[in-house]
Amino acid sequence: MSKLLLALVAAVSLAACSNMPGAPGGPTRTAGQAVDDATIGTKVKAAIVKDPELSALKVNVDTTQGNVRLKGEVKSVTLRQRAEALARSVEGVKSVDNQLIVTGG
């Protein structure tokens, strides 16, 4: 658990540092927005990990300005819908782009 927490802190720190606006061709979001996105993404991923039927290793979560994109594979339409519902339930999520593929097995 401590390794997961350490990885989370490192990811949030790196996201904040690597997305600094102002550089030519750089992103338009602020460091605070990058941290918010990293936090939202981590909370969505944590919600998916807590669900015993969803494979956290096969569901990728990308967050930009509160908009979450789910990519990867799930075994059924029900699990696809559940992953989307979990993402939508996280505070700060503005929208969910569910690109999960149903593999059926």
Residue frames as qw, qx, qy, qz and C-alpha x, y, z in Angstrom:
[[0.000, 0.886, 0.464, 0.000, 0.00, 0.00, 0.00],
 [0.304, -0.789, 0.093, 0.525, 2.84, 2.40, 0.81],
 [0.400, -0.094, 0.595, 0.691, 4.35, 1.79, -2.64],
 [0.171, 0.653, 0.654, 0.341, 1.01, 2.69, -4.23],
 [0.176, -0.928, -0.241, 0.223, 0.81, 5.88, -2.19],
 [0.411, -0.549, 0.340, 0.643, 4.40, 6.77, -3.08],
 [0.350, 0.212, 0.678, 0.610, 3.66, 6.15, -6.77],
 [0.049, 0.831, 0.542, 0.115, 0.55, 8.34, -6.53],
 [0.269, -0.865, -0.010, 0.424, 2.48, 11.21, -4.95],
 [0.413, -0.303, 0.526, 0.679, 5.20, 10.89, -7.59],
 [0.285, 0.467, 0.701, 0.457, 2.65, 10.83, -10.41],
 [0.045, -0.922, -0.378, 0.063, 0.86, 13.92, -9.10],
 [0.355, -0.739, 0.190, 0.540, 4.16, 15.74, -8.66],
 [0.400, -0.074, 0.636, 0.656, 5.38, 14.83, -12.13],
 [0.209, 0.673, 0.648, 0.291, 2.07, 15.78, -13.70],
 [0.139, -0.937, -0.201, 0.250, 2.22, 19.15, -12.02],
 [0.368, -0.626, 0.369, 0.580, 5.79, 19.78, -13.11],
 [0.403, 0.018, 0.715, 0.571, 5.58, 18.47, -16.65],
 [0.177, 0.671, 0.652, 0.306, 2.48, 20.41, -17.64],
 [0.206, -0.604, -0.181, 0.749, 3.58, 23.92, -16.82],
 [0.446, 0.808, 0.368, 0.116, 2.04, 26.44, -19.17],
 [0.101, -0.925, 0.160, 0.329, 4.00, 29.17, -20.82],
 [0.450, -0.322, 0.668, 0.497, 6.50, 27.18, -22.81],
 [0.390, 0.391, -0.423, -0.719, 6.19, 27.54, -26.59],
 [0.595, 0.053, -0.700, -0.391, 3.69, 24.97, -27.76],
 [0.055, 0.051, -0.869, 0.490, 3.04, 23.99, -24.13],
 [0.165, -0.521, -0.835, -0.057, -0.28, 23.04, -22.64],
 [0.137, -0.548, -0.124, -0.816, -2.88, 25.63, -21.79],
 [0.691, -0.614, -0.352, -0.148, -3.81, 24.18, -18.43],
 [0.156, -0.799, 0.427, -0.394, -2.24, 25.28, -15.17],
 [0.255, 0.274, -0.879, 0.296, -0.23, 23.18, -12.75],
 [0.415, -0.016, 0.595, -0.688, -3.25, 23.19, -10.46],
 [0.794, 0.267, -0.084, -0.540, -5.43, 21.77, -13.21],
 [0.580, 0.370, -0.725, -0.022, -2.84, 19.06, -13.89],
 [0.027, -0.170, 0.841, -0.513, -2.85, 18.10, -10.21],
 [0.623, 0.128, 0.331, -0.697, -6.67, 18.09, -10.20],
 [0.773, 0.338, -0.382, -0.376, -6.68, 15.82, -13.26],
 [0.385, 0.313, -0.844, 0.202, -4.16, 13.46, -11.67],
 [0.272, -0.070, 0.707, -0.649, -6.25, 13.33, -8.51],
 [0.739, 0.228, 0.082, -0.628, -9.47, 12.65, -10.43],
 [0.681, 0.377, -0.596, -0.196, -7.77, 9.97, -12.52],
 [0.165, 0.253, -0.874, 0.380, -6.39, 8.29, -9.41],
 [0.471, 0.038, 0.552, -0.687, -9.80, 8.31, -7.74],
 [0.789, 0.301, -0.180, -0.504, -11.43, 6.80, -10.83],
 [0.550, 0.356, -0.755, 0.033, -8.76, 4.11, -11.03],
 [0.092, -0.181, 0.807, -0.555, -9.17, 3.39, -7.28],
 [0.673, 0.127, 0.284, -0.671, -12.93, 2.98, -7.73],
 [0.786, 0.348, -0.415, -0.297, -12.33, 0.52, -10.56],
 [0.308, 0.358, -0.837, 0.276, -9.73, -1.39, -8.50],
 [0.373, -0.119, 0.651, -0.651, -12.25, -1.80, -5.67],
 [0.820, 0.202, 0.010, -0.536, -14.67, -3.58, -7.99],
 [0.595, -0.308, 0.739, 0.074, -13.79, -7.29, -7.92],
 [0.739, 0.423, 0.522, 0.054, -15.14, -7.92, -11.44],
 [0.420, 0.904, -0.079, 0.016, -13.27, -5.14, -13.22],
 [0.845, -0.050, 0.025, 0.532, -9.67, -5.73, -14.12],
 [0.139, -0.932, 0.039, 0.332, -7.81, -2.57, -13.20],
 [0.475, -0.380, 0.558, 0.564, -4.89, -3.74, -15.29],
 [0.350, 0.318, 0.716, 0.513, -6.98, -3.70, -18.47],
 [0.046, 0.898, 0.423, 0.109, -8.74, -0.37, -17.90],
 [0.454, 0.048, -0.044, 0.888, -6.73, 2.77, -18.60],
 [0.087, -0.881, -0.430, 0.176, -7.91, 6.11, -17.24],
 [0.401, 0.173, 0.105, 0.893, -6.87, 9.41, -18.85],
 [0.104, -0.833, -0.482, 0.249, -8.11, 12.72, -17.46],
 [0.326, 0.162, 0.151, 0.919, -7.88, 16.17, -19.03],
 [0.194, -0.180, 0.048, -0.963, -9.65, 19.16, -17.49],
 [0.507, 0.014, 0.581, -0.637, -12.04, 16.85, -15.63],
 [0.806, 0.325, -0.188, -0.457, -12.94, 14.89, -18.75],
 [0.550, -0.356, 0.755, -0.020, -12.22, 11.18, -18.25],
 [0.691, 0.391, -0.473, -0.383, -11.46, 8.72, -21.04],
 [0.740, -0.261, 0.605, -0.135, -11.68, 4.99, -20.31],
 [0.614, 0.519, -0.526, -0.276, -9.78, 2.68, -22.67],
 [0.168, -0.345, 0.913, -0.142, -9.08, -1.01, -22.54],
 [0.499, -0.065, -0.780, -0.371, -11.02, -4.24, -22.34],
 [0.490, -0.152, 0.587, -0.627, -13.85, -5.60, -20.20],
 [0.142, 0.013, 0.984, 0.106, -15.68, -8.91, -20.36],
 [0.093, 0.580, 0.806, 0.071, -19.28, -7.68, -20.73],
 [0.009, -0.631, -0.285, -0.722, -21.52, -4.74, -21.55],
 [0.579, -0.754, -0.304, -0.065, -22.58, -4.70, -17.90],
 [0.691, -0.405, -0.044, 0.597, -18.96, -4.23, -16.78],
 [0.341, 0.336, 0.246, 0.843, -18.46, -1.53, -19.40],
 [0.267, -0.744, -0.317, -0.525, -21.47, 0.33, -18.01],
 [0.698, -0.647, -0.233, 0.199, -20.30, -0.24, -14.42],
 [0.616, -0.096, 0.024, 0.782, -16.87, 1.24, -15.16],
 [0.091, 0.503, 0.263, 0.819, -18.50, 4.30, -16.69],
 [0.494, -0.753, -0.330, -0.284, -20.85, 4.69, -13.73],
 [0.729, -0.469, -0.167, 0.469, -17.94, 4.45, -11.30],
 [0.442, 0.138, 0.120, 0.878, -16.05, 7.12, -13.24],
 [0.132, -0.630, -0.331, -0.690, -19.07, 9.42, -13.30],
 [0.617, -0.697, -0.365, -0.019, -19.51, 9.03, -9.53],
 [0.638, -0.186, -0.169, 0.728, -16.10, 10.58, -8.78],
 [0.066, -0.912, -0.213, 0.346, -16.24, 14.19, -7.67],
 [0.148, -0.677, 0.366, 0.621, -14.79, 16.54, -10.26],
 [0.362, 0.113, 0.801, 0.463, -15.56, 14.38, -13.30],
 [0.319, 0.418, -0.029, -0.850, -17.22, 16.54, -15.97],
 [0.803, 0.357, -0.177, -0.444, -17.68, 13.88, -18.64],
 [0.619, -0.280, 0.728, 0.098, -16.77, 10.29, -19.45],
 [0.585, 0.520, -0.460, -0.419, -15.67, 9.09, -22.88],
 [0.766, -0.210, 0.592, -0.138, -16.15, 5.33, -22.59],
 [0.531, 0.582, -0.532, -0.310, -13.94, 3.65, -25.19],
 [0.470, -0.302, 0.815, -0.152, -13.86, 0.29, -23.41],
 [0.541, 0.236, -0.663, -0.460, -14.08, -2.73, -25.70],
 [0.814, -0.180, 0.384, -0.398, -16.23, -5.70, -24.73],
 [0.153, 0.449, -0.857, -0.201, -14.24, -8.89, -25.32],
 [0.846, -0.076, -0.219, -0.480, -16.88, -11.33, -24.12],
 [0.970, -0.199, -0.129, 0.055, -14.48, -13.49, -22.24]]
